[in-house]
Amino acid sequence: MSLQSLALTENWPVPTAAAAVVRADGTLAGAHGPTGQRFPLASVTKPLAAYAVLVAYEEGAIDLDEPAGPEGATVRHLLAHTSGLAFDEQRVMAAPGTRRIYSNTGFEALGDHVAKATDIPFADYLHQAVLEPLGMTATTLEGSPAKDGVSTVDDLVRFAAEVQAPRLLDARTVVDAMTVTYPGLTGILPGYGHQRPNDWGLGFEIRAGKAPHWTGASSSPRTFGHFGQSGTFLWIDPDARAACVALTDRAFGPWAVEAWPPFTDAVLAELRAGA
């Protein structure tokens, strides 16, 4: 039975929307809209890039605690947005590990670091390490590893299934990625203001007790994922044993702040009811 709650995307003020839910056992709970249509991901690119970085770590090409980015920073700092780099420029704003500064520049530094370590352009490494093994044939990285991915709901369902039951990574590495890294740090969650604390794992944002937030009021504190400024999101709720992907072609704004949380709550309610 397909989740009826996914049809709520038809009420969103967007030209096109597609969504799907995949359970932790890899089965599709439901899908709605043009799930094969390619959409710009914006920052939903980051979890894909982070996963490739973690593959490079498990392959021994890099170490999470080796120097990368600005002086004193490591791969781990870059993944957790604690390197001190500014949002979108090569400027250091804080000492590593002292503030949660959400940084596209940091993810670009990660891509450069992996490319140098492996002697493979990062877009190619992402393809070989993550996209190809998962059968994500419609997904490409067309520039920055922070924001220039293009994908489909169908492909991101494959990724969300992988994160819930890892085959490309050791399950312990994924647990680390969804666990708060450098706890207690404050910072700004783009679009939602100051969060105290602003919890992140390794490439994934962690819901914890954040308010306001783009997930639902009934989302578990362990929920992790990412949203993008192109009107896209991917969340994984370990307590619900499910993940949800939604892609649109309208930029993030007040419409998303208003529409996404009740949508997520409706999905979770239907899952809990045994759909």
Secondary structure, DSSP 8 states (H G I E B T S, - for coil): ---GGGGGGGGSSSS-EEEEEEETTS-EEEEES-TTS-EEEETTHHHHHHHHHHHHHHTTS--TTSB-SSTT-BHHHHHTT-S-B-SSSS-B-S-TTS-B---HHHHHHHHHHHHHHHTS-HHHHHIIIIITTTT-TT-EE-S-TTTBEEE-HHHHHHHHHHHHS-SSS-HHHHHHHTS-SSTT--EEETTTEEESS--B-SSSEE-TT-SS-SS-TTS-TT-EEEEETTTEEEEEETTTTEEEEEEESS--SHHHHHHHHHHHHHHHHHHHTT-
